[in-house]
Amino acid sequence: HQRGGEAVVVLAGQYDYGFSTTLMRKDIGLVLDEAEAMKWYRFAAERQQPRAMEVYGLALVEGRGNVPRAPEQGIAMLTQLADTGYTAGDYWLGMIEEKGLGNATVDLAGAAKHYQKGCDSTEWSRAKLSARQRSCFRLGLMRFKGRGVTADPQDGRRLIERASDNKLPEAMTANALLLLTGDPEGREIGPTPGPEDSRARYLLEQAADAGNRDAASLLAALKQRQAAKP
């Protein structure tokens, strides 16, 4: 079942807008179709394929891809993943509780616990390492501001920088903002050049190249600021 589920996940990815663009090839006769992708993700999720359970579980929470919203069912699927050590399960449970995805009740302390568990993961597969870095990053933001946890800006910055060093685009963007404004969630960089502009620009260029839209917007503003420098 597991091996067959993996093959179906690859098939689902060929239809999925959110999957690797290298699989979105018209020359093999497939048309991007999120609803079709979700049909195959569901098929693989019912056979306990972890990546499919992650994608389909989140679709149930948010009600996307023609999947009827069923938040309790989706959360149960993600919880099952987390209980088996699949780090992305904890990451998404943290996001659901931090952001209130699927109209869930916001629980910042609960979100921080999920992020902590994901960040503490010792798994080193590519998928689990990515979820680990995302969990560490979200936990770092919460610690920096004291949301749901005791404020610890120094440790929050350490976690953000670690995720940035591991090339997580949103963490590189936040790290650049720390350098430019002192706030990893800031949005305005101001008109006055600073001593860390060059380092921040490098991070934003890396994040923008990886497709991060916030990084691209901030990079444009930083270039404009640097161009206006006397």
Disulfide bonds with the S-S distance in Angstrom:
Cys119-Cys136 2.01
